[in-house]
Amino acid sequence: MDEYEELINLALPYLWSVNLNGMRKNGPKILTIGEGDREVQMLEYLTEKGFDGPYGVLCHIKTEDAKVVLQRNIEGLKKLNGSK
């Protein structure tokens, strides 16, 4: 995460889609979108750099129903975007 901007700058010419999940620098690496501490900044940086491709959400939690996990991620993304 500390190298995010550098890596995005290198990858941006080749990016056509970005998958998201919540992350905390000093905590779990897989969280529901919106429960992390850097998603807003990461999304803002992509927008600032001109990325306008699609975003995807994944289900990395094997102990829960994928539909439930994905719905939580979609709701978290809406919250980050200021939607309801």
N, C-alpha and C positions, 0 to 999 in steps of 0.2 A: 504494500500500500504506500510505502514511502517513495517508491519509484513510479507511482501511477502516472503522473504527468509526463515524465520522460518516456515511459512505455507507450502511452497514448500518442505522443508526438511521433514516435517511430511507426506505430501501427496505423495511424489515421489514414494514410493514403490507401490502405488495403481493407479498412473496416467497412463492412456493409451491414453488420448487425452486432448488437451488444447484448449479452445475457447479464442479468442483474441478480444480486442477492444482497441481503443485509450483512454487514461486517463490522466488527469492532477491532480497532487496532490492538488493544490489549485484552481481547476476550475471544469468544467463539468466532470462528471464521465464517460460519454459516448461520445466518439469522433470517427471520422474515424481513422483507424489504421494509424499511422505515424504522426498524428497531436497532439499526447500526448507528455509528457515529460519523460516517463519512459519505453516505449515499448522496446527500444533497450536493455536497461539494464536487463529487465525482460526476454527477449528472450535469451540473452547471459548467464544469470544465469541458465536457464533451460538447455541450451546446455552444460555449464560447469559441471552441475550435471549429465549429461549423458542422459537426456531425448531425445529420438529419435522417439517419436510417432507422430501422425498426429496433425496438427493444424486446427482449425475450425474458421470461421468468422460468426458472427450473425448480424441480422438486428433488432436493438432495436428502430429504429426511425419509429414511426407509421404514421408520416405525409408525408412520402416519399415512392416512389415505391421501394419495397424490392430489385428488380433487380439492380436498380441504386445504392442503399446503399451498397449492397454486392459487386458490381463491384468496387466502391470506396475503400472498405476495402481490396479487393484483390490487387488493384493497390498500396495502401499504404503498404501492406505487401511486395510486390515486391521491393518497394523503400527501405524499411528497410533492405532487403536482398541484396541490391545493384544491383538488376536486373532492366531491362527496359521492 
